[in-house]
Amino acid sequence: MVTIGTFDGVHIGHKKIIERIIASANNGQYESLILTFFPHPRMVLGGQPDIKLLNTLGEKKQLLAQTGLDSLVIHPFDADFSQLSAEEFVKNVLVDTFGTAKIIIGHDHRFGKNRAANIDDLIVFGEKYGFEVEQITAQEIDDVSVSSTKIRTALTSGNVALANSYLGYNYMFSGKVVKGQQLGRTIGFPTANIEINDPFKVIPHDGVYIVKADRHTFGMMNIGNRPTLHGLNRTIEVHLLDFDRDLYDKTLEISVVERLRDEQKFDSVDFLVSQLKKDLEATRRFIANL
């Protein structure tokens, strides 16, 4: 029992497909399997080597493992693989490699060289090679064709509430805590400076956010150039609430819970500190209402 896709974000639309394949596998006593690809096909084919993704490969593995699937196969996607015709892909991969008995696929899935084949072609191949094809329509996915592109757009415009609603979980990223200018300590708001190692990871729009670090410690995060402090580079800084431990060189997983405001340039550091205190009050009110 197989489904195919890049599954970037492992969002609620993806989960509808995954739930269907798990249920179908259980009914027929088959193994449920997702076939996905790395790198993202658009990095190889679409002239978008700098495409930003919602998940690193490690995050995708983690999220898919939580769904209850039996198996996850990550197939290398390169120029040679992209040249397989639709039928070569079906026979060599789906039939000969995985022995597919049934494939469940989204209503708009396309495959094969130049993405030339569609669901109708897959049904024909299924009849030829002896596997069943089941289609999931857009209407079945909560009447919303949720796409990773919409989530990326929401994040890069700062609308994390919309992004999180499409994802079904709070958007997350991980990074190493590195030494910054340590100016936060001098104004009463020490921060962990997060360095993202994956250049393809989507980073939310500049601004101030409520976040969780490693799933249990709340904090405030600023993304931007710190104009009041004459910052020169875009940074990600997290002030953890009621926390006083050395985090240098540790890796933190940050989940983005809520957006507070845009990044602003204040007339003085005192005005900045005053606003940070208001942000802290707003964060604590938010936490108290959870």
Contacts in CASP RR format, 6 or more apart in sequence:
PFRMAT RR
TARGET T0000
AUTHOR 0000-0000-0000
METHOD contacts of the structure
MODEL  1
MVTIGTFDGVHIGHKKIIERIIASANNGQYESLILTFFPHPRMVLGGQPD
IKLLNTLGEKKQLLAQTGLDSLVIHPFDADFSQLSAEEFVKNVLVDTFGT
AKIIIGHDHRFGKNRAANIDDLIVFGEKYGFEVEQITAQEIDDVSVSSTK
IRTALTSGNVALANSYLGYNYMFSGKVVKGQQLGRTIGFPTANIEINDPF
KVIPHDGVYIVKADRHTFGMMNIGNRPTLHGLNRTIEVHLLDFDRDLYDK
TLEISVVERLRDEQKFDSVDFLVSQLKKDLEATRRFIANL
1 21 0 8 1.000
1 24 0 8 1.000
1 25 0 8 1.000
1 28 0 8 1.000
1 30 0 8 1.000
1 31 0 8 1.000
1 32 0 8 1.000
1 33 0 8 1.000
1 100 0 8 1.000
1 101 0 8 1.000
1 102 0 8 1.000
1 103 0 8 1.000
1 104 0 8 1.000
2 21 0 8 1.000
2 33 0 8 1.000
2 34 0 8 1.000
2 35 0 8 1.000
2 94 0 8 1.000
2 98 0 8 1.000
2 100 0 8 1.000
2 102 0 8 1.000
2 103 0 8 1.000
2 104 0 8 1.000
3 17 0 8 1.000
3 18 0 8 1.000
3 21 0 8 1.000
3 33 0 8 1.000
3 34 0 8 1.000
3 35 0 8 1.000
3 103 0 8 1.000
3 104 0 8 1.000
3 105 0 8 1.000
4 34 0 8 1.000
4 35 0 8 1.000
4 36 0 8 1.000
4 103 0 8 1.000
4 105 0 8 1.000
4 109 0 8 1.000
4 111 0 8 1.000
5 34 0 8 1.000
5 35 0 8 1.000
5 36 0 8 1.000
5 37 0 8 1.000
5 109 0 8 1.000
6 36 0 8 1.000
6 37 0 8 1.000
6 40 0 8 1.000
6 41 0 8 1.000
6 148 0 8 1.000
7 14 0 8 1.000
7 34 0 8 1.000
7 36 0 8 1.000
7 60 0 8 1.000
7 64 0 8 1.000
8 40 0 8 1.000
8 53 0 8 1.000
8 54 0 8 1.000
8 55 0 8 1.000
8 60 0 8 1.000
8 148 0 8 1.000
9 53 0 8 1.000
9 54 0 8 1.000
9 55 0 8 1.000
9 60 0 8 1.000
9 63 0 8 1.000
9 148 0 8 1.000
9 151 0 8 1.000
9 167 0 8 1.000
10 55 0 8 1.000
10 60 0 8 1.000
10 63 0 8 1.000
10 64 0 8 1.000
10 67 0 8 1.000
10 167 0 8 1.000
11 54 0 8 1.000
11 146 0 8 1.000
11 148 0 8 1.000
11 151 0 8 1.000
11 166 0 8 1.000
11 167 0 8 1.000
11 168 0 8 1.000
12 141 0 8 1.000
12 142 0 8 1.000
12 146 0 8 1.000
12 166 0 8 1.000
12 167 0 8 1.000
12 168 0 8 1.000
13 141 0 8 1.000
13 142 0 8 1.000
13 146 0 8 1.000
15 67 0 8 1.000
15 168 0 8 1.000
16 136 0 8 1.000
16 140 0 8 1.000
16 141 0 8 1.000
16 142 0 8 1.000
17 104 0 8 1.000
17 105 0 8 1.000
17 106 0 8 1.000
17 136 0 8 1.000
17 141 0 8 1.000
18 34 0 8 1.000
18 64 0 8 1.000
18 67 0 8 1.000
18 69 0 8 1.000
19 67 0 8 1.000
20 104 0 8 1.000
20 134 0 8 1.000
20 136 0 8 1.000
21 32 0 8 1.000
21 34 0 8 1.000
21 69 0 8 1.000
21 104 0 8 1.000
22 32 0 8 1.000
22 67 0 8 1.000
22 68 0 8 1.000
22 69 0 8 1.000
24 30 0 8 1.000
24 32 0 8 1.000
24 102 0 8 1.000
24 104 0 8 1.000
24 134 0 8 1.000
25 31 0 8 1.000
25 32 0 8 1.000
25 70 0 8 1.000
26 32 0 8 1.000
30 101 0 8 1.000
30 102 0 8 1.000
31 70 0 8 1.000
31 71 0 8 1.000
32 68 0 8 1.000
32 69 0 8 1.000
32 70 0 8 1.000
32 71 0 8 1.000
33 69 0 8 1.000
33 70 0 8 1.000
33 71 0 8 1.000
33 72 0 8 1.000
33 73 0 8 1.000
33 98 0 8 1.000
34 64 0 8 1.000
34 69 0 8 1.000
34 71 0 8 1.000
34 72 0 8 1.000
34 73 0 8 1.000
35 73 0 8 1.000
35 75 0 8 1.000
35 93 0 8 1.000
35 98 0 8 1.000
36 60 0 8 1.000
36 64 0 8 1.000
36 72 0 8 1.000
36 73 0 8 1.000
36 74 0 8 1.000
36 75 0 8 1.000
37 74 0 8 1.000
37 75 0 8 1.000
37 76 0 8 1.000
37 77 0 8 1.000
38 57 0 8 1.000
38 74 0 8 1.000
38 75 0 8 1.000
38 76 0 8 1.000
38 77 0 8 1.000
39 77 0 8 1.000
40 51 0 8 1.000
40 53 0 8 1.000
40 77 0 8 1.000
40 200 0 8 1.000
41 77 0 8 1.000
41 82 0 8 1.000
42 48 0 8 1.000
42 51 0 8 1.000
43 49 0 8 1.000
43 51 0 8 1.000
43 200 0 8 1.000
44 77 0 8 1.000
44 78 0 8 1.000
44 79 0 8 1.000
44 82 0 8 1.000
45 82 0 8 1.000
50 199 0 8 1.000
50 200 0 8 1.000
51 200 0 8 1.000
52 152 0 8 1.000
52 156 0 8 1.000
52 200 0 8 1.000
52 201 0 8 1.000
52 202 0 8 1.000
52 203 0 8 1.000
53 200 0 8 1.000
53 201 0 8 1.000
53 202 0 8 1.000
54 148 0 8 1.000
54 151 0 8 1.000
54 152 0 8 1.000
54 155 0 8 1.000
54 167 0 8 1.000
54 171 0 8 1.000
54 202 0 8 1.000
55 63 0 8 1.000
56 174 0 8 1.000
56 198 0 8 1.000
56 200 0 8 1.000
56 201 0 8 1.000
57 74 0 8 1.000
59 172 0 8 1.000
59 174 0 8 1.000
61 72 0 8 1.000
61 74 0 8 1.000
63 169 0 8 1.000
64 72 0 8 1.000
65 72 0 8 1.000
73 98 0 8 1.000
75 81 0 8 1.000
75 93 0 8 1.000
82 113 0 8 1.000
83 113 0 8 1.000
84 92 0 8 1.000
84 93 0 8 1.000
84 112 0 8 1.000
84 113 0 8 1.000
85 112 0 8 1.000
85 113 0 8 1.000
85 116 0 8 1.000
86 111 0 8 1.000
86 112 0 8 1.000
86 113 0 8 1.000
86 116 0 8 1.000
86 117 0 8 1.000
86 121 0 8 1.000
86 125 0 8 1.000
87 125 0 8 1.000
88 112 0 8 1.000
89 111 0 8 1.000
89 112 0 8 1.000
90 122 0 8 1.000
90 125 0 8 1.000
90 126 0 8 1.000
90 129 0 8 1.000
91 125 0 8 1.000
91 129 0 8 1.000
94 100 0 8 1.000
94 103 0 8 1.000
94 129 0 8 1.000
94 131 0 8 1.000
95 129 0 8 1.000
95 131 0 8 1.000
99 131 0 8 1.000
100 131 0 8 1.000
101 131 0 8 1.000
101 132 0 8 1.000
102 131 0 8 1.000
102 132 0 8 1.000
102 133 0 8 1.000
102 134 0 8 1.000
103 122 0 8 1.000
103 131 0 8 1.000
103 132 0 8 1.000
103 133 0 8 1.000
103 134 0 8 1.000
104 134 0 8 1.000
104 135 0 8 1.000
104 136 0 8 1.000
105 119 0 8 1.000
105 122 0 8 1.000
105 133 0 8 1.000
105 134 0 8 1.000
105 135 0 8 1.000
105 136 0 8 1.000
106 119 0 8 1.000
106 135 0 8 1.000
106 136 0 8 1.000
106 137 0 8 1.000
107 119 0 8 1.000
107 135 0 8 1.000
107 136 0 8 1.000
107 137 0 8 1.000
107 138 0 8 1.000
108 138 0 8 1.000
108 145 0 8 1.000
109 118 0 8 1.000
109 119 0 8 1.000
109 122 0 8 1.000
110 116 0 8 1.000
110 117 0 8 1.000
110 118 0 8 1.000
111 117 0 8 1.000
111 122 0 8 1.000
119 133 0 8 1.000
119 135 0 8 1.000
122 133 0 8 1.000
123 133 0 8 1.000
126 132 0 8 1.000
126 133 0 8 1.000
138 144 0 8 1.000
138 145 0 8 1.000
146 166 0 8 1.000
150 166 0 8 1.000
151 163 0 8 1.000
151 166 0 8 1.000
151 167 0 8 1.000
151 171 0 8 1.000
152 202 0 8 1.000
154 160 0 8 1.000
154 162 0 8 1.000
154 163 0 8 1.000
154 166 0 8 1.000
155 163 0 8 1.000
155 171 0 8 1.000
155 202 0 8 1.000
155 203 0 8 1.000
155 204 0 8 1.000
155 205 0 8 1.000
156 202 0 8 1.000
156 204 0 8 1.000
156 205 0 8 1.000
157 205 0 8 1.000
158 204 0 8 1.000
158 205 0 8 1.000
158 207 0 8 1.000
158 259 0 8 1.000
159 259 0 8 1.000
160 170 0 8 1.000
160 171 0 8 1.000
160 204 0 8 1.000
160 209 0 8 1.000
160 256 0 8 1.000
160 257 0 8 1.000
160 258 0 8 1.000
160 259 0 8 1.000
161 258 0 8 1.000
161 259 0 8 1.000
163 171 0 8 1.000
164 170 0 8 1.000
164 171 0 8 1.000
164 256 0 8 1.000
164 257 0 8 1.000
169 255 0 8 1.000
170 212 0 8 1.000
170 255 0 8 1.000
170 256 0 8 1.000
170 257 0 8 1.000
171 204 0 8 1.000
171 255 0 8 1.000
171 256 0 8 1.000
172 253 0 8 1.000
172 254 0 8 1.000
172 255 0 8 1.000
172 256 0 8 1.000
173 196 0 8 1.000
173 201 0 8 1.000
173 203 0 8 1.000
173 253 0 8 1.000
173 254 0 8 1.000
174 196 0 8 1.000
174 197 0 8 1.000
174 251 0 8 1.000
174 252 0 8 1.000
174 253 0 8 1.000
174 254 0 8 1.000
175 194 0 8 1.000
175 195 0 8 1.000
175 196 0 8 1.000
175 197 0 8 1.000
175 251 0 8 1.000
175 252 0 8 1.000
175 253 0 8 1.000
175 254 0 8 1.000
176 194 0 8 1.000
176 195 0 8 1.000
176 197 0 8 1.000
176 249 0 8 1.000
176 250 0 8 1.000
176 251 0 8 1.000
177 192 0 8 1.000
177 193 0 8 1.000
177 194 0 8 1.000
177 195 0 8 1.000
177 247 0 8 1.000
177 248 0 8 1.000
177 249 0 8 1.000
177 250 0 8 1.000
177 251 0 8 1.000
177 252 0 8 1.000
178 193 0 8 1.000
178 194 0 8 1.000
178 195 0 8 1.000
178 248 0 8 1.000
178 249 0 8 1.000
179 193 0 8 1.000
179 248 0 8 1.000
180 193 0 8 1.000
180 235 0 8 1.000
181 229 0 8 1.000
182 190 0 8 1.000
183 229 0 8 1.000
184 190 0 8 1.000
184 191 0 8 1.000
184 239 0 8 1.000
187 269 0 8 1.000
187 272 0 8 1.000
187 273 0 8 1.000
187 276 0 8 1.000
188 273 0 8 1.000
189 239 0 8 1.000
189 273 0 8 1.000
189 276 0 8 1.000
190 239 0 8 1.000
191 222 0 8 1.000
191 237 0 8 1.000
191 238 0 8 1.000
191 239 0 8 1.000
192 213 0 8 1.000
192 237 0 8 1.000
192 238 0 8 1.000
192 239 0 8 1.000
192 240 0 8 1.000
192 247 0 8 1.000
192 252 0 8 1.000
193 235 0 8 1.000
193 236 0 8 1.000
193 237 0 8 1.000
194 236 0 8 1.000
194 237 0 8 1.000
194 238 0 8 1.000
194 252 0 8 1.000
194 254 0 8 1.000
195 236 0 8 1.000
196 203 0 8 1.000
196 236 0 8 1.000
203 223 0 8 1.000
203 236 0 8 1.000
204 223 0 8 1.000
204 256 0 8 1.000
204 259 0 8 1.000
205 223 0 8 1.000
206 223 0 8 1.000
206 224 0 8 1.000
206 225 0 8 1.000
206 234 0 8 1.000
206 262 0 8 1.000
206 263 0 8 1.000
207 222 0 8 1.000
207 223 0 8 1.000
207 224 0 8 1.000
207 259 0 8 1.000
207 260 0 8 1.000
207 261 0 8 1.000
207 262 0 8 1.000
207 263 0 8 1.000
208 220 0 8 1.000
208 221 0 8 1.000
208 222 0 8 1.000
208 259 0 8 1.000
208 260 0 8 1.000
208 261 0 8 1.000
208 262 0 8 1.000
208 263 0 8 1.000
208 279 0 8 1.000
209 220 0 8 1.000
209 221 0 8 1.000
209 222 0 8 1.000
209 223 0 8 1.000
209 256 0 8 1.000
209 257 0 8 1.000
209 258 0 8 1.000
209 259 0 8 1.000
209 260 0 8 1.000
210 218 0 8 1.000
210 219 0 8 1.000
210 220 0 8 1.000
210 221 0 8 1.000
210 256 0 8 1.000
210 257 0 8 1.000
210 258 0 8 1.000
210 259 0 8 1.000
210 260 0 8 1.000
210 283 0 8 1.000
210 286 0 8 1.000
210 287 0 8 1.000
211 218 0 8 1.000
211 219 0 8 1.000
211 220 0 8 1.000
211 221 0 8 1.000
211 238 0 8 1.000
211 254 0 8 1.000
211 255 0 8 1.000
211 256 0 8 1.000
211 257 0 8 1.000
212 218 0 8 1.000
212 219 0 8 1.000
212 254 0 8 1.000
212 255 0 8 1.000
212 257 0 8 1.000
213 219 0 8 1.000
213 238 0 8 1.000
213 240 0 8 1.000
213 252 0 8 1.000
213 253 0 8 1.000
213 254 0 8 1.000
214 252 0 8 1.000
214 253 0 8 1.000
215 253 0 8 1.000
215 255 0 8 1.000
217 240 0 8 1.000
217 241 0 8 1.000
217 243 0 8 1.000
218 240 0 8 1.000
218 241 0 8 1.000
218 257 0 8 1.000
218 283 0 8 1.000
218 287 0 8 1.000
219 238 0 8 1.000
219 239 0 8 1.000
219 240 0 8 1.000
219 241 0 8 1.000
219 283 0 8 1.000
220 238 0 8 1.000
220 239 0 8 1.000
220 241 0 8 1.000
220 260 0 8 1.000
220 276 0 8 1.000
220 279 0 8 1.000
220 280 0 8 1.000
220 283 0 8 1.000
221 236 0 8 1.000
221 237 0 8 1.000
221 238 0 8 1.000
221 239 0 8 1.000
221 254 0 8 1.000
221 256 0 8 1.000
222 235 0 8 1.000
222 236 0 8 1.000
222 237 0 8 1.000
222 263 0 8 1.000
223 234 0 8 1.000
223 235 0 8 1.000
223 236 0 8 1.000
223 263 0 8 1.000
224 234 0 8 1.000
224 235 0 8 1.000
224 236 0 8 1.000
224 263 0 8 1.000
225 231 0 8 1.000
225 232 0 8 1.000
225 233 0 8 1.000
225 234 0 8 1.000
225 235 0 8 1.000
225 263 0 8 1.000
226 235 0 8 1.000
226 237 0 8 1.000
226 263 0 8 1.000
227 263 0 8 1.000
227 264 0 8 1.000
227 265 0 8 1.000
228 264 0 8 1.000
228 265 0 8 1.000
228 266 0 8 1.000
228 268 0 8 1.000
228 269 0 8 1.000
228 271 0 8 1.000
228 272 0 8 1.000
229 269 0 8 1.000
229 272 0 8 1.000
236 254 0 8 1.000
238 252 0 8 1.000
238 254 0 8 1.000
239 276 0 8 1.000
241 280 0 8 1.000
241 283 0 8 1.000
241 284 0 8 1.000
241 287 0 8 1.000
257 286 0 8 1.000
258 286 0 8 1.000
260 279 0 8 1.000
260 282 0 8 1.000
260 283 0 8 1.000
261 279 0 8 1.000
264 275 0 8 1.000
266 272 0 8 1.000
266 275 0 8 1.000
END
